[in-house]
Amino acid sequence: MTIVPDEKDWTWVLRRPCPECGLDTSSVTREDIPAMILANAAAWREPLAATDATRRPRPDKWSPLEYGCHVRDVLKLYDYRLGLMLTEDDPLYPNWDQDETAIADRYDTQDPATVADELAAAAEAIAARFGALGAAQWERPGRRSDGAAFTVETFGRYFVHDPVHHLHDVTGRPPA
C-alpha cells in the first residue's frame, strides 16, 4: 500500500488548535517562531538516529526518515516563500507537490544522518530570517496558488505547525 496524498487545506490551524498534535498556533507569537523552529529541528535528531528510522510503521504511513526529508524540504520551501514575501509585492507562491517530491527525491533511500544535518541547517536559515524581521515586515502579504492569503506573521504561525505536527506523527509526543 502506498501513502495516500494529503490534500487537506491546513489553514484552519490558524483559527483553532490541531486536535492531532495539540499545537495552538494562535498562541504562537512572532518572537516564538525562530526558537520553535530550532527546537523542533533539534528534536528530529533522535528519531532520525534510531535504528528503525527507515522503517514505515504501516505501509500507508511514512517512516521517520521520510517525514524528516519532508520537514527538511518544507523548511527550505518556506524559507524561499518567506524570501518572496519580503522582496516582492504580494507574491503568488509556485505550487509544490510534496508527494511527487518524496518519490522523485527517493526519500526512502536517503541517509538519516545526512537528513538530520540538512534539516538542522535549513532550520537555522529560516529561523535566522524570521529572527531578523522588522516590525513592518511581519505585515507583508503573500498567497498560495489556491488563494489562501497570508501575512508574514500568519505565514510563520501556519508554517511552524507543519514540522511540529510531523514530529508528533513520528514520536506521538505533544509539542514542547
DOKOLMI-928685 format. One line per field, with one value per residue (C-alpha): residue number from 1; residue in one letter; y, x, z. Coordinates in Angstrom, 1 decimal. Layout:
REM residues N
resi NUM ...
resn A ...
c2 Y ...
c1 X ...
c3 Z ...
REM end
This chain:
REM residues 176
resi 1 2 3 4 5 6 7 8 9 10 11 12 13 14 15 16 17 18 19 20 21 22 23 24 25 26 27 28 29 30 31 32 33 34 35 36 37 38 39 40 41 42 43 44 45 46 47 48 49 50 51 52 53 54 55 56 57 58 59 60 61 62 63 64 65 66 67 68 69 70 71 72 73 74 75 76 77 78 79 80 81 82 83 84 85 86 87 88 89 90 91 92 93 94 95 96 97 98 99 100 101 102 103 104 105 106 107 108 109 110 111 112 113 114 115 116 117 118 119 120 121 122 123 124 125 126 127 128 129 130 131 132 133 134 135 136 137 138 139 140 141 142 143 144 145 146 147 148 149 150 151 152 153 154 155 156 157 158 159 160 161 162 163 164 165 166 167 168 169 170 171 172 173 174 175 176
resn M T I V P D E K D W T W V L R R P C P E C G L D T S S V T R E D I P A M I L A N A A A W R E P L A A T D A T R R P R P D K W S P L E Y G C H V R D V L K L Y D Y R L G L M L T E D D P L Y P N W D Q D E T A I A D R Y D T Q D P A T V A D E L A A A A E A I A A R F G A L G A A Q W E R P G R R S D G A A F T V E T F G R Y F V H D P V H H L H D V T G R P P A
c2 0.0 3.5 6.8 8.5 12.1 14.7 17.2 18.9 22.7 23.0 26.8 26.1 25.6 29.4 29.5 26.6 24.1 21.0 18.0 15.6 17.3 19.7 22.9 26.1 28.4 31.3 31.3 31.5 34.9 36.4 36.1 32.4 31.4 31.2 29.3 26.9 26.1 25.4 23.3 21.3 20.7 19.6 17.1 15.4 14.1 11.4 9.7 10.1 8.4 5.4 2.0 1.8 5.3 3.9 1.5 2.5 1.7 0.8 0.6 3.7 5.9 7.5 6.3 8.8 9.2 10.1 12.6 14.0 14.5 16.2 18.5 19.4 20.3 22.2 24.3 25.1 25.8 28.1 30.0 30.5 31.6 33.9 35.5 36.1 37.8 40.0 41.1 41.0 42.7 40.1 37.2 34.1 31.1 28.4 25.0 22.3 18.6 17.1 13.6 13.9 15.3 12.3 9.9 11.8 12.5 9.0 10.0 6.3 5.8 8.9 8.7 9.6 11.3 13.5 14.4 15.3 17.7 19.1 19.6 21.5 23.7 24.5 25.3 27.6 29.5 30.1 30.8 33.4 35.0 35.1 36.4 39.3 40.7 44.3 45.2 46.3 43.1 41.0 42.5 41.9 39.7 36.5 34.0 30.3 29.2 28.0 31.6 31.2 34.6 35.2 38.0 37.1 36.7 34.3 32.5 31.9 30.6 28.4 27.2 26.2 23.8 21.6 20.4 20.2 18.1 15.8 15.3 14.3 11.9 10.2 10.4 10.6 13.3 16.6 19.9 21.1
c1 0.0 1.2 0.9 -2.4 -1.8 -2.7 -4.9 -6.4 -6.3 -4.5 -5.0 -7.7 -4.8 -4.6 -8.1 -8.2 -5.8 -4.8 -6.7 -4.0 -0.7 -2.2 -0.4 -2.5 -0.9 -3.0 -0.8 2.4 3.9 6.2 9.1 8.4 8.8 12.6 13.1 10.2 11.9 15.3 13.8 11.9 14.9 16.9 14.2 14.4 17.9 16.6 14.1 16.5 19.2 17.0 17.9 14.4 14.4 13.9 11.1 7.5 5.2 2.5 2.6 0.5 2.5 5.9 8.9 10.7 13.3 10.6 9.0 12.4 13.1 9.7 10.3 13.8 12.2 9.3 11.9 13.7 10.4 9.1 12.4 12.1 8.5 9.4 12.1 9.4 7.2 10.0 11.2 8.0 4.7 2.0 3.7 1.9 3.9 4.6 2.9 4.8 3.7 5.0 4.1 5.8 8.9 9.0 9.0 11.3 13.9 13.7 13.0 13.1 16.7 18.3 20.8 19.1 22.3 22.7 19.0 19.3 22.2 20.4 17.2 19.2 20.9 17.6 16.0 18.9 18.5 14.7 14.9 17.6 15.4 12.4 14.6 15.8 12.4 11.5 8.0 6.6 7.9 5.5 2.6 3.8 1.4 1.8 -0.6 -0.7 -2.0 -5.2 -6.0 -5.0 -3.6 -1.1 0.8 4.4 3.0 0.2 2.6 5.0 2.4 0.9 4.4 5.5 2.6 4.0 7.3 5.6 2.8 5.1 7.4 4.2 3.4 6.8 7.1 3.5 4.6 2.8 4.6 7.0
c3 0.0 -0.8 1.0 0.4 -0.7 1.8 0.0 3.1 3.4 6.7 7.1 9.7 12.2 12.3 13.8 16.2 17.9 16.0 17.5 16.4 17.6 20.0 18.7 19.1 16.6 17.9 21.0 19.0 19.0 16.4 18.8 19.4 15.8 15.5 18.8 17.9 14.5 16.1 19.0 16.5 14.3 17.3 18.3 14.9 15.7 17.9 15.6 12.6 14.6 15.6 14.2 12.7 11.1 7.7 8.6 7.9 10.9 8.4 4.7 4.3 6.8 6.2 8.1 10.4 7.6 5.0 7.4 8.2 4.5 4.1 7.0 5.7 2.3 4.0 5.8 2.6 0.7 3.4 3.5 -0.2 0.1 3.0 0.8 -1.9 0.7 1.8 -1.7 -3.9 -3.5 -2.6 -4.4 -5.6 -4.4 -7.1 -6.5 -4.7 -4.8 -1.7 -2.7 -6.1 -4.4 -1.9 -4.9 -7.2 -4.5 -3.1 0.5 1.5 0.4 1.8 4.7 8.0 9.5 6.4 6.5 10.2 9.3 6.3 8.4 11.1 8.5 6.8 10.2 11.1 7.9 8.2 11.9 11.3 8.6 10.9 13.7 11.7 10.6 11.4 12.7 9.3 7.5 9.6 7.7 4.2 2.2 0.1 -1.4 -2.3 -5.7 -4.1 -3.0 0.7 1.7 4.5 6.1 7.1 10.7 9.8 7.3 10.2 12.6 9.8 8.9 12.4 12.6 9.9 11.4 14.9 13.5 11.7 14.8 16.6 13.7 14.3 18.1 19.3 21.8 22.0 21.1 23.7
REM end
